[in-house]
Amino acid sequence: MQLLEYIGETKVAKEVLQSYQHVVHDFLDKPITRKGLSTATLMHDYFLYDSHNLNCWYTFAKEMKPSLESSMRNLTLSMNENMENDVYIVSMEDCENE
């Protein structure tokens, strides 16, 4: 996405971001089992927890879903309006475990 933005392919960069957001949303919400459990729910149920990461998958899904859905709506609106909006990508890294 950053390369596409750099070379001026803003529309393609937004399409790539939209595709990525849909994959993450499916991970959080799309039922994949007969019982209707999502991948995030399965990760929550079978992840090895300790006192430092208790319920990390549940918390991740709960906190991520509203902001992801809001971002998906905003991106769709900006793509439909044919306006030149900037796309900002923020990434974070846990330095503690390096």
C-alpha positions in Angstrom: 0.0 0.0 0.0 2.8 2.4 0.8 4.4 1.8 -2.5 1.1 2.3 -4.3 0.6 5.6 -2.5 4.1 6.7 -3.3 3.7 6.1 -7.0 0.4 7.9 -7.0 -2.0 4.9 -7.2 -4.2 6.1 -4.4 -7.3 4.3 -5.7 -5.5 0.9 -5.9 -4.0 1.5 -2.4 -7.5 2.0 -1.1 -8.8 -1.1 -2.8 -5.9 -3.1 -1.2 -6.7 -1.6 2.2 -10.4 -2.5 1.7 -9.6 -6.1 0.9 -7.4 -6.4 3.9 -10.1 -4.9 6.2 -12.6 -7.5 4.9 -10.2 -10.3 5.6 -9.7 -9.1 9.2 -13.4 -8.6 9.6 -14.1 -12.1 8.5 -11.5 -13.3 11.0 -13.4 -11.6 13.8 -16.9 -12.2 12.7 -17.5 -14.8 10.0 -18.8 -18.1 11.3 -16.6 -21.0 10.1 -17.9 -23.9 12.3 -21.2 -25.7 12.5 -21.8 -23.9 15.8 -21.3 -20.5 14.1 -17.9 -19.7 15.8 -15.6 -17.3 14.1 -11.8 -17.8 13.8 -11.2 -15.3 16.6 -13.6 -17.2 18.9 -11.8 -20.4 18.1 -8.4 -18.8 18.8 -9.9 -17.5 22.1 -11.2 -21.0 23.1 -7.9 -22.9 22.3 -5.2 -20.3 23.0 -2.7 -21.1 25.8 -3.2 -18.3 28.4 -1.2 -17.1 31.3 -1.7 -14.2 33.7 -0.1 -11.7 31.2 -2.4 -12.5 28.2 -5.7 -13.6 29.7 -8.5 -13.3 27.2 -6.3 -11.6 24.6 -8.2 -12.9 21.6 -11.6 -12.0 23.1 -10.4 -8.5 24.0 -8.8 -8.1 20.6 -12.0 -9.0 18.8 -14.2 -6.9 21.1 -12.0 -3.8 20.7 -11.1 -4.2 17.1 -14.6 -4.9 15.6 -16.2 -1.4 16.1 -13.2 0.5 14.9 -12.7 -1.8 11.9 -16.3 -1.5 10.9 -16.1 2.3 11.2 -12.9 2.4 9.1 -14.5 0.2 6.5 -17.6 2.5 6.2 -15.4 5.6 5.9 -13.2 4.0 3.3 -16.2 2.9 1.2 -17.7 6.4 1.4 -14.4 8.0 0.3 -14.1 5.6 -2.6 -17.6 6.2 -3.7 -17.3 10.0 -3.6 -14.2 9.9 -6.0 -12.5 12.4 -3.7 -8.7 12.5 -3.2 -8.4 11.5 0.5 -5.1 10.6 2.2 -4.8 7.1 3.6 -2.7 6.9 6.8 -1.2 3.6 8.0 -0.2 3.2 11.6 1.8 0.2 12.7 3.0 -0.7 16.1 5.5 -3.2 17.4 6.0 -4.7 20.8 9.6 -3.9 21.7 9.4 -5.7 25.0 9.6 -9.2 23.5 12.5 -8.6 21.1 
